[in-house]
Every structure is written in structure tokens, then in C-alpha cells.
Amino acid sequence: ADTSEFGILRCIVNKPDEALKILRDAGFTASMTKVLGIEVEDTPGGLAQVLQVLHENEISVEYLYSFVGTMSENAIVIFHVKETEKAFEALKGSGLKMLTEEMVYNI
């Protein structure tokens, strides 16, 4: 994302603490943001199930990344929401497969 004043690069890395230090040491403004990883069926409507759970719990998605052809036959979706813990509990309670940090790092 960019504006006339600055640009924002969002990325997922396998060593976030190390990456943050390297960027800051190089003079960049950098921060870490919590995200949630979920495995969804790679079929029409697969994402709708996740969005329905978030909607029912009044949680808005700020942005997301999606991946196919990764560790399984399903799609992987990485979400950023403001209420990470609330979203985690709602999604976990719905029976959706949540990804661990290691699974996300290995995408």
C-alpha cells in the first residue's frame, strides 16, 4: 500500500523477530502485527464459512492473504483483524482448522 507520504509493505516471514531487527537496524520503520491462519476448503464458498463466523461475532477483516497449492489440498487464508483473540476463539470454536505459527512460517 502506498500514499504520497510513505509506503507500507506487509510480508510474512519465517523468523519475524530477526526480520524486524534487520529492518530496524537498516533504518526502516517496522512493526509486527498479529494475524490468524486458517485452512479452508479450496472450493466455491470455502471462504464464506470463515467470514460468516467473523460476521456473527461482529469482527471485521482489515486485510487478508490467501494461498493455494501449499501444504495441503485446501486453501490457506491469513487474516488480520483488530480483535485477534476474540476472532481466534470464535473460529476455533466453529471447528475450522487454525494454523500454528510454525505452519504459517512454512507456507
N, C-alpha and C positions, 0 to 999 in steps of 0.2 A: 504494500500500500504506500502511496506517496501523496505529499501535498507540495505546495510551493516552498514550504519551510523545511521539510525533512521527509525522509522515507522510513518505512518500517519493513523489516524483513523478519518473517516468522519461520522458524525451522524446528524440526525435531531432530535431536542428536542423541547418540548413544551414551555420551558422557557429558551431561548437562553442566555439572559443576565445573569441569575442566574447560568446556567451551565458553562458559560465562567468564571465567578468569582470563582466558586468552583474549577474548574480545575486549574486556575492560582494560587489560594491560596494553592493548594496541590503541587505546584511546577512544573506543566506541562506547556509546551509551547502550547498555544492555541490561536485560532483566529476564527472569524466568517466570513463566506462567503455568499454573496447573491446568492440565487437560485430562479428559476421560477417554479411554479407549474401549470400544465396543465392537464385538464381532456380530455382523448381521447377515442374514441370508442375501446372497447376491442374486436376487430375483426382484421383479417389479413389486413395490410395496415394502421391501425389506427395511428401508429407512423409515417408512411411515410408522412402523411399530415403535421405534425408538422415540420419534417425535411425538407420538401420541402419549407416551408415558411422561415425557417432559411437559407437554401441554397440560395434562391432567394435574400435574404438580406445580403449575404456574412457573415453570422455569424456561427462560428464553435462551436460545442458542445465539451466541455472539459471532462465532465462526466455527467452521469445521474443515477437516481434511478427510478425504476418502481414498482408499486404496483397494485395488482388486488384484488378484493373482499373486498374493503374498504367501502367508504361512498356511493357508487352508483354502478350501473351495469357496468360503464365504468372503464377504467384503469386510474391510476394517474401516471404521469411522472413528476419527479423533475429534472430540468436541471440546470447545471452550465455552463455559457458562460462568456467570458470576457466582452462583451458589453451588460450588463444586461438591461439597459434602452432601448437600440435600439431593443433588442430581444423582450422585453415586448411590445413595441409599435407595432412591426411587427406582433406578434402573436395575440395581442388584436384586431388589425385591420383586421385580417383574419377571425374573427368570432369564433375562438377557445375559449373554456371556461377556463379562467385563474382562479387559486385558490387564495384566500386571505391568509394572514399569518395564520389566525385562522384555516382555512381549512387544511393547511399543518400541523399545530401543532396537529391537531386532527386525523391524519392518524393512 
